[in-house]
Amino acid sequence: MPTDIFVISLALLFGLAAAIAAPVLFSRFVAAQAERAVPPLGVITSVDGARLHWVERGEGQPLILVHGLGTQMRSLTFPLLDDLARDFHVLAIDRPGSGWSSRRDDGRVGLRADADTLAAFIRDRGLEQPLVVGHSLGGAVGLATAVHHPDLLGGLALVAPLTTLVEDPPGVFSALEVHSALLRRLIAETVAVPATLLRERTVLREIFAPEDVPETFAIEGGGVLARRPTAYVTASADLVAVPDHLPEVEAGYRELRLPVEILYGDDDRILDPDVHGRPMADRVPGATVRVVEGGHMLPFMQPGLVSEFVRNVARRLPEGE
């Protein structure tokens, strides 16, 4: 009888171990596939305690592309880089923890940490008064950099930016609201990747609405990199850190003294232009807000419009006059 109990217990332990190992191994397999499909575009260097992946093209006035939550630089470089590089010295980065960039050594996350890293990158590259083009959360990073590092930037061209703290984040991101770092890591290594694969089309349809999700987003736009466990960890940490830092950024809007222009889609399902867009004309001195037909992913769906918008903002800068 004791031998039977031992055998049953051993079988249960092996079964439990297999149940835990299976999703972990599956997640790592999916991540490896994604990384083979979407390799780094540029170089990876140490900046402000992070291993930062960045790429540059063109000559002239410096311009930096900063992507949003849960994405990486290809969401902006694929639709915009070649066109803008005809007139600008364009640099694009993977924000710390995103794409092929690592988190900072000190463990800091959030808008202030990303702003400090962006500022260090600008100084490291010797860029004079660059124009920052930020999309979604990348727009909030641009605003945070302008607030916390005044006189460093030449201007902000923000597309569908996060600008205001709201009570609840967009429902499509509800699965990212995990405040425990340990639980976040556990979820990332077990159920996050299978859940991402199951919900991917639904989530992307909401993010791209009212337009259809383009086939090019998966590889050329780097979308498959969101299938990695590290992508879940980064997006979750970035999301839950917003309430800790955005109010401080908002408090500095009145002190901004650089050109700030905002472009929004009138049917944005992720960030409401009536909350995050139009009010900025009164909150930031001299800011202008333009609302056009479209959704949240204007850079990917209407790149010509966004490039024109960026060029118009650049004309307001000293180098563009």
Secondary structure, 3 states (H helix, E strand, C coil): CHHHHHHHHHHHHHHHHHHHHHHHHHHHHHHHHHHHHCCCCCEEEEECCEEEEEEEECCCEEEEEECCCCCCCHHHHHHHHHHHCCCEEEEEECCCCCCCCCCCCCCCCCHHHHHHHHHHHHHHCCCCCCEEEEECHHHHHHHHHHHHCCCCCCEEEEECCCCCCCCCCCHHHHHHCCCCHHHHHHHHHCCHHHHHHHHHHHHHHHHHCCCCCCHHHCCCCCHHHHHCHHHHHHHHHHHHHHHHHHHHHHHCHHHCCCCEEEEEECCCCCCCHHHHHCCHHHHCCCCEEEEECCCCCHHHHCHHHHHHHHHHHHCCCHHHC
